[in-house]
Amino acid sequence: MTEGFEPHEQAAAEEPSAALPSPERSPLLELPGAVEAAGTGVADHYGSPLIEGRELDAGRAFVDLSHWGVVTVSGPDRRSWLHSLTSQALDRLAPGAPTRTLFLDLQGRIEFDARVVDDGESTFLLVEPGFAEPLREWLHKMRFMLRVEVADASAAWAVLGSNADLPVAVQGAGPRWIDPWPDVQAGGYPYAVFEGHPGSENDWRLDLIPRAALGAVARELLAAGWRAAGLMAAEQLRIAAWEPSQAAEVDSRSIPHELDLLRTAVHLAKGCYKGQETVARTHNLGHPPRRLVFLDLDGMEHTVPAAGAEVQLDGRKVGTITSSALHHEAGPIALAIVRRNTDPAALLTVVDGETRYAAAQTTIVVPDAGSVVGRPEGIRRL
């Protein structure tokens, strides 16, 4: 990392949700200054991650996310079928309307986190690296006699991320997914209680570009005055917006409540789907055992902790770092999963090898999240 900050050696998360495949090398790695993010095939940065983060935040840069996966579902039964399988109401999804949905197991734990948009003929499921083929296989097994066709279309489509509309027209482009985070969708429920959610400052969107045209589109964007930004820039915006990622924040125990995903990816009034019992029971009668927090880290070490670093309170482990970044304005920041009863006002310590970071926490998921039955509407204890 430039500007005096370097990440510690990457540590494995406690329970990684999937291993990444060996992706094809993106043509954007030929751009000047490109440094590949290990094992991704795309750029981590192009020489100046803080400047790239600032330009991306301002809507003057694009991020190569061509290592993401794209699964398509076609056929007349596609929306009602996906509606029956996932946490979001998709049976009346209008063409071009973006949403987010979760595929859960019987215990309500997250198996797949998909960005969803329909073009009138097919439903596109955009997933993080390593999840496209497992999702396609799972969906293929669930078709039964319905009129649906499932395909892994990752070889045909590349994903570009940005914080504003692309300034060039892309011939043959697919539908655009505009991030609903952090707006509370119909049927959703917020576990972060703030008048001004930091994610509302973003206008994040994902554009589907024909993979064969990716290099040409990048050249057009650069000619239009935009800058190429790497994954480090995108992580700055995501972490600052408190938005969970499947590759980072989700492990084999994660349920939606712990990550505040009920606001955008879960419809609490829709019909039966796998994992619904856990979702309803935890929301109405119980509490999620863990919760997501945002951490402002001490910058004196000139590093950021790796994913998997311990979060401690009074020398006792209470959680784990899931994501960290050096933000172009806020400095070193992180997301962490901690025990539900961790004191929200306490100063925490992050321990990464021999390095210790003081960490001031901001509550994302409130400690008493859930148990809404019998609670006066709109009242929560902080």
N, C-alpha and C positions, 0 to 999 in steps of 0.2 A: 504494500500500500504506500502511496506517496504522501507528501505533506507531513512526514515525520511519524506516521502511525503505521504499524505493521500488525497483522493478526498473529496470534500465537499459532503454533502448529495445530492443525485441525484435529479435534478429538471427536470420536464417534458419539452420537447421541445415545441415550440410555437404551432406547428401543426404536431403531430406525424403522420407518414404515415401508420402505422399499429400497432396493438397490438400483442405482442408475445403470442403464446399459451403456455401451460404447457408442456414442452418437457420431453421425457424419460431421465432418469439419465444415463449419459455416464459411461461405465466401467472405463474410465481413471480417474474418480474422486476417484478411489481407490488407485491411485498412491500416494506415500509419499508426504506430504506437500500440496496436492491439496485443493484449496479454490474455491468453486463454485461461478461463476458470477450469481448474483441473477436472478432467473427466467429463466435460460438458460439450465440447465442440464449439462453444461460443465465447465471447470476450468477457472477462471479468472487469476489465477497464481498458481504456485507450490512452493511458498515460497520466490522466488527471482526474481521479475518481471524485474529488470534491467539486471541481468545476463541472464535471459531467452531472453530478447530483443536482447542482444549482440550476443548470440549464434544463435538465429533465423536469425539475420542480416547476420551472417557469414556462413549460410547454414549448421548449425550443430544442428538444432532443428526442431521440428514439432509442429503444433498447432491442437488441437482437435476442428474441426468445424462441429461436427456431429449434431449440432442443425440447420445447414443450410438445405434448402429444395432442392429437386431434382425432376423436372418435365420432363418426357420423352414424345417425340412425335415420333410416328412410322407411317409407311405407305409410299407409293410411292410419295404422293403429299406433304410430310411434309416440304421440304425445300422451294418449291415455295409458299406454303401456309403461312409459317412463314415470308417469304420475303414480302408478301403482307400486313402483319399485323404490322411489326416492322420497326424501323428506320435504320436497317443495311441491307446490301445486303447479303441475305442468300440463294438465289436460286442456286448458284453454290458452296456452301460451301463444301470443300473437307473433307473427313474423317480425323479426327485428327487435323484439322486446328482450332485453338481457335479464338473466337471473342467475342464481347460484343454487346448487342442490348437493345433497350428501347421500351417498349410498352407505347404509349402516349394516352391521351384523345384528344377530338376534338380541345381543346384549346392549344395543344402541351405540356401539363403538364405531368410529369413523373408518370406513374402508376406502372410499373414494370421495374426493371433493372436486366437483366439476363446475366450471363456468359454462352456462347454457345459453344458446341463442338459436333461433329457428329462422330459416330463410323462406319458408312456405312450402318447401319440398323435403328438406332434411333438417334434423336437429343436430347441431354441432355441440359436442361436449369437449371443452378445452381443459386439459389436465396437465399437472406439473410433470417434469421429466420422470420417466420410468413407470408411469401408471397407465399409459394408453393401451398397451397390449393386454395387461391383466384385466383392465376394465372391459375391453372388447371380448375377451374370453368369457368373462363372467356374464356379460349381457347375452352372448350367443347361447349360453346354456339355459337362459331364462326365456327364450323366445316362445317355446311351446308351439301352439298352432296359430299364433297371431301373425298379422301381415306386417312384418317388420324385417328390415335388413340392417345388419350391423357391420361396420367396417372400420379398420384402423387407417385413417386417411393422413397420417402424419407425414408420409412420403410425398403427398401432394401439396400440403399446406405448410407454410411457415408462419410463425406468430411474431408480430412486432408490437411492443408496448410503448405507450406514450401518454403524456398528460394533457394532450390537446389533439384536435383533428389534424391528420396528416395534411401538409400543404400541397400535396400532389395527388392527382387522380391515378389510381392503380387499375389497369385493365385486368378484368377477370378476378378482382378481389372478392373474397367471401364476405359474409356478414360481419359487422363490427360488434364486439361485446364491450359494453360500457359498464364499469364496475358499480353495482348498487351500494357497495359499502360506503359509509356506515348507516345509510338510511334504513329505517325499520320497514320491511316489506309487509304487504298484506298477510296477516296471520302470524307475523313475527313478534318477537318480544326482546327488548334490550336488557342486558345485564350490566352494561356500563351506563351509569347515571350521570350525565354531564349535559349542561346547556350547550356547550360548544365542543363537539367531538373533533379531535384533530384530523380525523380522516375526511371530514367534510371539506377540507381545503384542497383535496385532490380531485382530479377529473380523469382518473385512470381509465384507459381503454386498451383493448387488444384487437388488432387488425389482422385478419387472415389474408395472407399474401400467397399467390401461387409460388411454390418453392423454387421453381425454375426462374422466376423473375426477381428473387430476393436481392441479388447483387445489383441489378439495374435499378430497382426501387431505392436502394440505399444511395446509389449515386445521384439519383434525382433529389432525394431529401438533402443530401449534402450540398448540391448545387443551389437548392432553395434557401440555404443559410442555416439549416438545422445541423445539430451535432450528433455524432454517434456516442452513445453512453453504454457502459457495461452493466453487468449484473450488480456490481457494488453500488451503482447509482440507484438502481431499482430497489435494492434492499434498504437504502436510506429512506426512501419514501414509504415503503411498506411498513417498516418497523415504526417510523414516526406516526403512521396512521393507525397503529395498533391492529393491523390486519393479519390474521393468522395464515400461515402457509402449511399445506399438507406435508411438504418435504421437511419442514423445520419444526413446527409446533405440534404436529400430530404424531403420536406413538400408538402402540397396540392397545393402550387403555383409554385413549381420548374419547370423550363424549362431547357433543356440540356445546353443551352448557358451559363447559370449562373455558371455551374460547370465544364466548359471546357470539357464536354463530347462529343462535336463534333469531337474531335480528334480520339476517339476510337470507339464510339458507334453509330455514325450517318454517313450515306452515303448520301451526299448532291446531288448526281446525280441519285439516284435510283427512281423507279416509285412511284406512289401514295400510301400513307399509312395514317392512322389516325393521325392527328396532323402535317402533313407535311407542311400545309399552314403557321402555326405559325413558324415552324422551318425555312422555306425559307424566310418569310417576316422579321423576326427578324434578321436573318443573313445578308440579302441583303440590307434592308432598315432601320432597326431600331436598338435598343440597348436593351440588357436584363436589366430589372429594378434593378437587384441585381447582386452581383458577389462574388465569393469565394476568400478569402484571407487566407494566412498563418500567424500565429502570434507566435513570440518569446516572452514568458512571463517572467516577473520578478519572480525569484525564491526565493525571500526573505521570502515569506509567507509559504514556505514548504508545499504547497498544489497546486492542479490544479483546475480551475473552472469547475463546472458541466455544462453539456449541457443545454442550455437555458439561461445561464448568459448573461447579457446585455453587448454589446460593445458600448462604448460611445466616443464621440469626443466633447471636451469642455462642458461636462455635458449633452449633448444631445444624446439620443440613435440613433445609426446608424446601428446597426446589432445585431446578436446573435451568441454566441458560439454554434457550432454544435458538435465538438469533441475535446477532450483534452487528453493529456498523458504526463507522465514523460519519456522522451526519454533517452536511456542509454548513449548517448553522448551529445545531444543538450540540455538536461534539459527539463523544462516545455514548451510544445508547444501546439498549438491548430489550428483548422480550424474554420472559421467563415463566415457567410453570411452577407454582408454589402450592404448598398445602393450603387448604381452604382457611384454616384458622390462624394463618400467619398474620401477626399484627400489622394492619395496613399503615400504621404510623411509624413503624420501626425502621431504623437505618439498617440495611442489609449489607452483607459482605459477599463478594463473588471471589471464589478461590479457583484459580486456573494454574495448576502446577505450583510453582513457587511464588506466583504473583497474586496479590490480593487487591481488590478494587472495592472502595466504598461505593454503595449503590443506594440512591434515594428512589423510593418506589412511588409510582402513581397507580392507584387502583383502577383496573379495567373491569374485571368481573368482581362485583361486590361480594364480601364474605358470606352474606346471608342470601345470595342468589338462590332462587327456587322457592319452594314452599309458599306458593302464591295463594293457595286455597285458604280463605278466611282472612287474608291480609287486605286492609283497605286499599282500594285501587290507587295507584300512583304514589304510594308511600313505601319507601325502603329505608332501612337503617344503614348508614355508612359506617 
